[in-house]
Amino acid sequence: MSVRTYVVACMMVFLSACAVTPPFPEEMLHDVNRSLLPEQAVKENAKDVVVMWGGVIVNATNTPEHTDFSVLFYPLDASQRPDREQSAKSRFIVRYPGYLETMVYAPGREITVLGTLQGTEEGKIGDAPYRFPVLKADRIHLWSLGDDSRVRFGVGVGIGVHM
């Protein structure tokens, strides 16, 4: 085997090991409106539209009927994970019909949600009024802590000073 063939084979193995399987298989997504963003859903008061959105949990509350999450929206990357390198422009509410532990689904955690829009709700961010699109969750994927599956390469020199 030539050196070039060996290098190419090693790179293919490395890159395939870095590939992330999306949490929702493509066959589940045939009804998903991939172009509707939360701010558009508010303007259009969209209902009964299936979307897949993601972001970072801002807060979570339990009621007797459901668990609500306020989520800071980020566009999804190719692995369906919120891409925090993009700018966040809006928020949405995830409504899960049932109980989820808010210490697990805690502020700062990344989630990807597949569900149906239920319209909008008036709320507040701090003291400012805000109109949130409400997404009834059919499926929620909570991303693992420290599981940053994005591949990053870097070369550099580090210098440490100890005193």
MIKOLZA-140241 format. One record per residue: x, y, z of N, C-alpha, C, O in turn. Coordinates in steps of 0.001 Angstrom, whole numbers, padded with zeros to 6 digits, always signed. Example, Ala and Ser with C-alpha at 12.3 -4.5 7.8 and 13.67 -1.06 7.14 Angstrom:
2
+013190-005690+007800+012300-004500+007800+013200-003300+007800+014236-003319+008465
+012850-002250+007080+013670-001060+007140+012900+000030+007870+013409+001138+008039
This chain:
163
+000848-001164+000000+000000+000000+000000+000899+001234+000000+001853+001329+000772
+000575+002168-000877+001373+003388-000947+001075+004287+000247+000050+004143+000915
+001979+005202+000497+001799+006160+001591+000543+006995+001359-000221+007246+002292
+000332+007417+000134-000840+008239-000194-002129+007465+000094-003051+008015+000696
-002206+006222-000318-003398+005398-000066-003609+005232+001428-004738+005322+001910
-002535+004993+002162-002620+004841+003613-003154+006117+004270-004030+006044+005132
-002644+007268+003877-003081+008548+004444-004554+008788+004144-005308+009189+005031
-004969+008549+002911-006378+008739+002537-007262+007795+003340-008316+008207+003824
-006858+006543+003491-007646+005575+004262-007761+006010+005727-008836+005918+006319
-006671+006477+006300-006688+006949+007696-007602+008156+007858-008345+008251+008835
-007547+009069+006907-008400+010259+006984-009875+009879+006875-010714+010457+007566
-010194+008928+006028-011586+008500+005884-012091+007862+007172-013222+008115+007587
-011259+007035+007809-011640+006423+009077-011824+007501+010142-012796+007456+010897
-010918+008461+010214-011009+009546+011195-012278+010365+010993-013005+010630+011951
-012544+010762+009769-013717+011587+009495-015017+010830+009723-015992+011418+010191
-015054+009551+009407-016273+008781+009666-016490+008608+011159-017635+008529+011605
-015423+008548+011942-015552+008446+013396-016095+009733+013985-016722+009717+015044
-015858+010846+013310-016326+012142+013792-017760+012432+013373-018376+013366+013886
-018292+011655+012461-019648+011899+011971-020642+011690+013103-020518+010752+013890
-021619+012567+013173-022626+012507+014215-023937+012070+013590-024365+012615+012573
-024566+011087+014201-025870+010654+013734-026914+011622+014274-027017+011800+015487
-027692+012252+013392-028736+013162+013871-029741+012420+014746-030004+011242+014505
-030308+013077+015753-031237+012404+016662-032551+011993+016004-033178+011021+016426
-032975+012731+014967-034230+012414+014294-033927+011951+012878-033420+012731+012071
-034231+010686+012559-033931+010189+011216-034747+010917+010151-035841+011418+010414
-034197+010961+008967-034803+011700+007855-036242+011260+007581-037068+012092+007207
-036562+009980+007758-037929+009514+007492-038957+010105+008458-040152+010088+008166
-038513+010627+009603-039430+011304+010537-039698+012748+010127-040609+013384+010658
-038921+013266+009194-038938+014701+008915-039660+015076+007624-039539+016214+007169
-040401+014161+007027-041019+014470+005734-042077+015570+005818-042330+016231+004811
-042703+015794+006973-043717+016848+007120-043155+018142+007696-043896+019109+007873
-041862+018175+007991-041252+019326+008662-041099+020507+007698-040583+020364+006590
-041560+021675+008150-041323+022923+007425-039958+023426+007880-039816+023931+008994
-038961+023288+007022-037591+023619+007395-037253+025096+007222-036180+025539+007632
-038151+025853+006624-037837+027267+006369-038490+028222+007366-038078+029379+007451
-039482+027781+008115-040190+028663+009043-039364+028883+010302-039017+027932+011002
-039056+030137+010583-038291+030517+011770-039239+031046+012846-040355+031453+012523
-038825+031052+014117-039715+031514+015184-040279+032917+014962-041465+033144+015204
-039451+033865+014505-039967+035232+014317-041021+035282+013209-041953+036083+013281
-040883+034429+012179-041900+034357+011130-043172+033707+011664-044277+034128+011324
-043019+032692+012493-044177+032012+013079-045008+032980+013902-046235+032883+013911
-044361+033917+014597-045078+034928+015381-045825+035872+014451-047009+036140+014659
-045143+036380+013423-045782+037314+012486-046989+036686+011806-048000+037353+011586
-046885+035403+011473-047957+034708+010755-048948+034015+011682-049933+033437+011222
-048687+034071+013000-049481+033342+013986-049677+031896+013515-050792+031375+013513
-048579+031267+013120-048607+029933+012531-049120+028888+013518-048731+028858+014685
-050005+028035+013013-050551+026921+013796-050541+025672+012934-050602+025734+011707
-050463+024541+013612-050534+023232+012949-049447+023038+011905-049641+022313+010929
-048298+023687+012106-047144+023528+011222-046104+022714+011982-045775+023025+013127
-045593+021674+011339-044570+020831+011964-043207+021456+011689-042856+021737+010543
-042444+021669+012767-041103+022255+012654-040124+021455+013500-040511+020689+014382
-038856+021656+013205-037774+021135+014033-036892+022326+014371-036183+022848+013511
-036941+022748+015620-036174+023896+016072-035256+023458+017208-035461+022420+017838
-034254+024270+017444-033348+023982+018541-032836+025244+019164-033044+026345+018653
-032164+025071+020274-031587+026207+020954-031110+025838+022343-030846+024676+022652
-031008+026859+023166-030509+026721+024529-031648+027046+025487-032312+028073+025350
-031866+026168+026452-032927+026387+027438-032581+027609+028281-031483+027719+028826
-033552+028530+028377-033402+029725+029210-034014+029464+030584-033410+029779+031609
-035210+028890+030599-035814+028463+031859-036819+027360+031596-037244+027149+030461
-037198+026658+032659-038121+025541+032561-039050+025561+033760-038630+025832+034885
-040333+025268+033504-041313+025222+034587-042251+024042+034374-042576+023675+033245
-042675+023462+035485-043645+022373+035452-045005+022879+035888-045107+023685+036813
-046049+022407+035225-047428+022624+035648-048032+021233+035844-047391+020235+035518
-049247+021155+036369-049854+019826+036516-050039+019089+035177-050075+017859+035151
-050153+019834+034073-050426+019212+032781-049214+019060+031870-049182+018151+031039
-048218+019930+032009-047114+019934+031061-045860+020571+031661-045873+021127+032760
-044782+020463+030890-043534+021143+031213-043273+022141+030100-043334+021787+028923
-042982+023385+030460-042679+024436+029491-041210+024822+029578-040633+024922+030661
-040620+025035+028403-039257+025538+028310-039271+026804+027492-039868+026842+026416
-038629+027828+027977-038330+028999+027152-036962+028720+026549-036003+028431+027266
-036879+028812+025206-035660+028415+024504-035162+029564+023638-035933+030177+022899
-033874+029850+023735-033219+030818+022865-032883+030087+021570-032086+029149+021571
-033489+030514+020470-033383+029822+019186-032024+030007+018538-031497+031117+018471
-031464+028900+018060-030284+028896+017196-030602+028021+015989-031275+027001+016133
-030132+028399+014803-030304+027516+013647-029615+026177+013926-028668+026107+014709
-030101+025124+013279-029520+023798+013471-028417+023541+012451-028484+023991+011308
-027398+022804+012897-026338+022418+011958-026730+021109+011266-027857+020640+011427
-025830+020528+010513-026126+019317+009748-026459+018122+010635-027109+017180+010180
-026021+018147+011902-026329+017054+012816-027568+017345+013655-027857+016629+014613
-028302+018402+013294-029531+018836+013975-029255+019413+015363-030161+019499+016192
-028037+019799+015610-027671+020410+016885-027733+021934+016745-027383+022462+015690
-028170+022651+017783-028135+024118+017715-026720+024616+017445-025768+024224+018120
-026602+025478+016453-025293+026007+016064-025076+027323+016790-025524+028373+016331
-024392+027268+017916-024196+028445+018760-023187+029420+018182-022961+030486+018755
-022574+029071+017047-021698+030025+016371-022518+030994+015517-022000+032015+015065
-023798+030673+015295-024719+031580+014607-025300+032539+015655-025188+032301+016858
-025915+033614+015184-026501+034547+016151-027924+034115+016508-028691+033659+015661
-028242+034273+017778-029590+033977+018272-030421+035245+018145-029985+036324+018546
-031613+035114+017590-032429+036307+017344-033798+036257+018001-034488+037274+018062
-034202+035103+018491-035563+034999+019000-035658+033879+020029-034705+033137+020267
-036840+033784+020629-037117+032731+021600-038420+032048+021221-039244+032585+020481
-038574+030854+021752-039835+030139+021579-040090+029308+022829-039188+029071+023633
-041330+028874+022973-041714+028037+024105-041915+026619+023597-042593+026391+022595
-041317+025677+024299-041562+024260+024049-042532+023794+025121-042294+023989+026313
-043619+023182+024696-044602+022647+025644-044614+021131+025500-045048+020590+024483
-044132+020462+026533-044097+019001+026547-045271+018503+027374-045390+018872+028542
-046148+017670+026801-047327+017192+027533-046954+016105+028542-046999+014914+028236
-046595+016527+029721-046179+015601+030766-045079+016232+031595-044757+017410+031444
-044510+015423+032471-043487+015908+033387-042105+015590+032857-041832+014462+032445
-041235+016582+032866-039807+016398+032625-039076+017082+033770-039490+018150+034221
-038015+016487+034234-037253+017020+035358-036493+018273+034941-035610+018220+034085
-036845+019403+035557-036236+020675+035181-034795+020823+035674-034093+021741+035250
-034349+019945+036553-032937+019959+036941-032088+019274+035866-030891+019537+035752
-032713+018397+035083-032023+017751+033964-032132+018653+032731-031136+018942+032067
-033350+019088+032441-033602+020014+031332-033418+021425+031879-034373+022192+032008
-032187+021740+032190-031854+022943+032948-031393+024079+032036-030979+023838+030902
-031464+025314+032528-030946+026443+031753-029505+026201+031306-028670+025714+032068
-029241+026557+030048-027921+026389+029471-027767+025121+028659-026818+025000+027884
-028692+024157+028818-028623+022910+028053-029159+023125+026641-030090+023902+026433
-028570+022437+025688-029013+022511+024296-030049+021428+024022-029905+020284+024453
-031112+021821+023285-032129+020857+022886-032497+021053+021420-032354+022140+020859
-032967+019982+020827-033565+020013+019504-034944+019395+019656-035101+018332+020257
-035946+020078+019100-037333+019678+019313-038026+019485+017973-037870+020290+017055
-038792+018408+017876-039640+018134+016734-041069+018206+017241-041435+017500+018181
-041882+019063+016619-043245+019208+017105-044101+020078+016210-043712+020425+015094
-045289+020430+016724-046294+021167+015965-046573+022504+016637-046776+022575+017849
-046580+023558+015835-046862+024897+016372-048316+024995+016809-049226+024529+016123
-048512+025619+017982-049837+025785+018577-050309+027229+018573-051335+027540+019177
-049581+028119+017903-049912+029542+017909-048897+030305+018727-047731+029917+018806
-049348+031409+019348-048440+032246+020127-049014+032497+021517-050201+032294+021771
-048129+032947+022408-048513+033331+023770-047790+034604+024146-046624+034798+023800
-048491+035469+024857-047874+036678+025377-047086+036330+026631-047526+035524+027451
-045932+036936+026770-045100+036717+027941-044164+037889+028114-044381+038959+027546
-043134+037691+028890-042150+038746+029123-040747+038157+029104-040521+037001+029461
-039822+038994+028674-038402+038724+028859-037933+039860+029753-037814+041004+029317
-037670+039529+031006-037439+040583+031998-038751+041340+032181-039782+040740+032484
-038710+042651+031998-039925+043456+032081-040505+043769+030711-041564+044390+030618
-039837+043354+029658-040287+043668+028292-041302+042639+027809-041076+041435+027928
-042420+043113+027264-043397+042165+026709-042812+041451+025485-042031+042026+024727
-043204+040194+025313-042685+039387+024203-043757+038394+023782-044461+037832+024622
-043874+038187+022495-044828+037207+021961-044050+035968+021500-043227+036047+020588
-044314+034849+022128-043588+033608+021885-044391+032672+020992-045587+032490+021216
-043759+032074+019982-044419+030943+019324-044360+029744+020269-043364+029545+020964
-045429+028949+020291-045502+027797+021194-045429+026527+020357-046226+026323+019442
-044469+025685+020683-044219+024445+019970-044567+023269+020874-043893+023028+021876
-045628+022533+020515-045982+021319+021262-045015+020228+020844-044981+019828+019680
-044237+019754+021790-043161+018803+021503-043696+017395+021312-044390+016854+022172
-043361+016814+020171-043595+015390+019960-042358+014611+020383-042458+013524+020953
-041198+015177+020098-039922+014573+020464-038953+015669+020871-038916+016741+020268
-038164+015383+021910-037125+016310+022362-035814+015532+022453-035757+014433+023004
-034774+016131+021902-033434+015563+022085-032638+016536+022948-032403+017679+022557
-032228+016074+024115-031380+016839+025023-029946+016444+024738-029561+015286+024904
-029160+017419+024307-027770+017125+023951-026958+016906+025209-027146+017599+026209
-026054+015941+025157-025209+015605+026304-024299+016765+026656-023831+017496+025783
-024056+016921+027939-023110+017934+028397-021722+017564+027911-021324+016401+027978
-020989+018545+027425-019630+018310+026981-019531+017533+025686-018431+017195+025248
-020681+017239+025055-020676+016485+023796-020720+017463+022641-021735+017599+021958
-019603+018142+022432-019526+019045+021292-018988+018239+020134-017780+018047+019993
-019905+017770+019306-019543+016845+018233-018966+017544+017014-018620+016887+016032
-018859+018839+017060-018289+019544+015915-016791+019290+015859-016115+019295+016888
-016286+019074+014682-014862+018802+014517-014134+020130+014417-014505+020996+013625
-013099+020280+015224-012304+021510+015194-010851+021122+015153-010424+020205+015854
-010095+021810+014340-008669+021570+014245-007946+022850+014615-008442+023949+014364
-006793+022707+015201-006010+023884+015528-004548+023534+015649-004183+022423+016031
-003742+024475+015326-002303+024331+015454-001809+025591+016135-002223+026694+015780
-000948+025442+017089-000454+026644+017753+000593+026309+018786+000957+025151+018991
+001053+027328+019411+002072+027207+020432+001481+027818+021690+000902+028904+021653
+001629+027127+022783+001120+027655+024046+002282+028009+024961+003302+027321+024991
+002110+029077+025696+003131+029493+026652+002441+029654+027985+001435+030356+028087
+002963+029020+028992+002393+029137+030317+003357+029793+031263+004563+029555+031190
+002844+030620+032156+003683+031268+033150+003124+030862+034513+001947+031077+034804
+003966+030285+035323+003552+029873+036671+004241+030761+037681+005442+031012+037588
+003488+031226+038629+004084+032071+039663+003844+031458+041010+004266+032013+042024
